[in-house]
């Protein structure tokens, strides 16, 4: 089960003027021995919400239709794997080790995402173009993802996956979960159609942190959804602009560096616990 803590209740500053200020305040709450002891003794997980997130929740809950837009990262959020590492694994353990090492550093924010993505993609030259169908059989959809999306859609929410990964699996996941939108990166295929070239399509934008935020806002505006009524969920540094640009941004089972810079953090085994954050006024109580 998940319990939601409001920093206000623990004597923290009444107003946070910056995201950094909010994050510092949340760190104080996270380090509270009283809260840690309570969670441990009751076997609870916790999500910590700054004032800006509570304001957004009130905006959604007071909205006549109580609808919104939910945007999710794909790798290690809606699915349990890092797809680019699986692609690299098809070329052998050495390539997989190289790529996974770069991936780990990029997700911590230690590397520029665009540059690191291009570097990893070059290592994928020669991967069989037919690999996407094989990966569909290996991908594990994250626990709770189906129920979370189902609950949101029952309330009329729009849902999207915004991935720094690749289009074939983002579109497959869109179909599996019934998402409304899917955006990801496009890898080029050799002229004979048999292998990946290791290059990204120069005609399309790379879905990096800036692009995720821009796409999220464009979808909200296009559906006449107030930005306060936007939920964003992700685990990596490439998600931070999206998380901080949403009404409700949740770092889900995220890297420590990401949690510190995100507006809210949730560590738990199931995505359905996000429903506890949104509250019964937003989603069906049966969930």
N, C-alpha and C positions, 0 to 999 in steps of 0.2 A: 504494500500500500504506500501511497505518497502523501506527505503532509506539506502544505504550503506555508512558508514563514514570510511575514511582512517585516522588513527591517525596522519600520516605525515602532513595532511593538517592543523593540529592544533598545530604545533610547538613542537611536541613530539620528543623524541630522534630518530635519523635517523636509528639506528641499535639497535635491542634488542638481547642480546646474550643468554638469557635464557627464558624459558616459564614464570617464575616468573616475569621477567622484562617486558615481553609483557603484562602480566595480570595487573601489576601495571600501566603501561601506559594506558591500556584500561580503568582502573578505573577512571583515570583523565578525559578521554573523556566522560565516562558515567555520571560523576558528573558535567559536564559543563552546567551551567545555560543557556547559549546561545543555546546549542543543545536541551536541555530539552524544552525551550520555543518554538523553531522552530517546534519540533515534536508535541508538544501539540496543537499549533495553526493550524497545517496542518493535524492533525489527522493521524500521521504517526507512524509506528513502525521502529525500527532501529536495525541494526546488526553492530557490531564493529569488524573490521578485522585488525589483526596485520600484519606486513610486511611479515611474513612467509606464511600467508594465501594468500596474494596478489601474492607472488612468485609462489605458487602452482596453483592459478587460471591462471596465465600466462602460466604455464607449460601445463595445460589442453588445454587452448585456442590455443596454438601454436602447439599442437599435431596434426598430420596429420588427424587422424580420430576423434579427439575431444571426445574420449571415456574415461571411467574410471570405478571405482568400488565404489558403494555407500553402506555403511553399517549402519544399523539402530538398535537401541535398540527397544524393543517391547513395554513393559508396559509403559504407559504414554508418549509414543512417536508415534509409529505406531498405537497403540490402546489407548483408553482413560482410561482404567481400570488398576489396579494392580491385576493380576490374582490370586496371592497367597492369597490376601485378600478375593477374591470371594470364593476361595476354603474353607477358614476358616469360612466364613459366613454360609456355609452349615452345620456347626456343632454348630451354635448358636452365639448370640451376644457377649458372653464373650470370646470365642475363637477368633472371628473376631477382637475384641478390642485388645487382646494380640498380635495377628499377625500383625495387621496394625500398632501398636505402634513400633514394632521391624522393620517393613518395612520402616517406616518414618525415623527412626534413621539410618538405613543402607544406605538409599539413600542420606542422608546428609553427609555420611562418618564418622559417629560417632561410628560405629561398624564394626568389621571385616566382610566382606561379606560372606565368606565361613562359618564361625562359626554362623553367624546370620541366614543364609539360613538353615543350619542343625537344628538349634533351632526352626525355624518356621515350617520346614517340620515335625518335631516330633509332633507338635501340630495338624498336619493334619491326624494323624492316625485315621482310621475309615471312612474317606470321601469315598463316593461311587465311584467306579472306572468308572462308567458310566457318571460321572459328566461332562466330557469333551464335550459331545454332547449338554448337557444343556447349558454350558457356551458359546458355539458357537452362541447360539441364544441371549445371553446377551451382548456379546462383541460388542463394538462400534469402528469401524475403524476410526482413527483420520481424521478430515477434511483435505482434500487436499492430503491425502496419495495416493489414487488411481491415481490422476492426476499427481502427482510428479513421481511416479514409471513409469507410462505410458510415460511421457516425456523423462525420462532417458533411458528407454528401446528403444524408437524410435531412440535415438542417439547411440545405441549399448552398453550402459553401463551394467555392471553386477551389480546385486542388491542382498543384503543379510540382513537377520535379525539375530542379535546376541543377545540372550536373557538370562538374569539370571533367567528367568522364566522356563517354562516347555515345553517339546518337542511336546506333542499333539496339543497345540494351536499354537506353532510356525510353525508347519507343515501345520496346517489349514490356518494360515495367509499367508504362502508362496503360497498356492493354490489360496487364495482370491485375492492376489495382483500380482501374476505372478512373484514372486521373484525367483532368481536362486539358492539361498542357504538359509538354516535355521539351526541354531544351538541353542540348549537350554539344560536344565537339565532333567534327566530321574528319575521319581519317581517310586519306586517299588510297585508292586501290590501283594496282599495276594495270597497264594497258590490256593485258590478257585476262584480267579479272581474277587472278589466282592468289595474289599475295598483297599484303599491305606494303605501301612504299616507305612508311616511316615519316610521312609528311602530313601536316594538317591542311585542310582545304583553305587556301588563301582568300577565297570568296566569301567566307563566313567568319563571323566574329568568334574569338575564343571566349568560352564561358568562364571568365575569371571572376574575381570578387566584384569588380566594378560592373561587369555585365550581369551578374546575378541580381544585384541591387536594382539595376536599370530595368531588367526584365520584370522583376517583381512589381516595381512601381507602375510599369506600363500595363501589366495585367490588371492591377487594381484600378487604375484610371479607366482602362477600357471596359471594365465591368461596373463602373460607377460605385466602387467599393472604397470607402474612406481608408486612408492609410493607417489610421488607428485600428482598423479592423483587419489587419494583416498579421498572420502568424508565420514565422519563419523558424525552421528547425535544421540544424546542421552540427557537424562535429569538428570541422577543420578551420584553419586560418583563412582559407578561401571563402568561408561562409560569414566571416565577421561583419563585413559591410552589409550583407543581407540581414543578419540578425539585428544589428544596430539600426537598420533602416526600416524595420518592421514595427508595428504597434506592439507586438509580443515576439521577442526573439529569444529562442531557447537553445543553448548549447547542450546537445544531447549526447551523453556518454563521451564528452569531448576531451581533447588533450588538455592538460593542466594550463598551458599557456593560453589556450582559447577560452577556457572558463573564466580566467581572470579578466578578459577583455570583452566578454559577452554580457548582455544585460541581465540574463538569467541562466541558470544551469540546472540540469536535471540528470541525475545518475540513477538509472533503473534498468530493469531487464525487459520492459515492454513499452512500446510507443503509446499504448493505450493510456498510460499514466499521464500523458499530456492532457487528457480529458479532465483529470482532477484539477489541473491548472485553469482550464477554461471554465469549469464549473457547470453545475446542473442547469443553469439558465441558458447555456449555450448549446449543450448536447443532451441527448436523451439520458435520463437517469439510469436506465437499464445498463448503460455502459460504465 
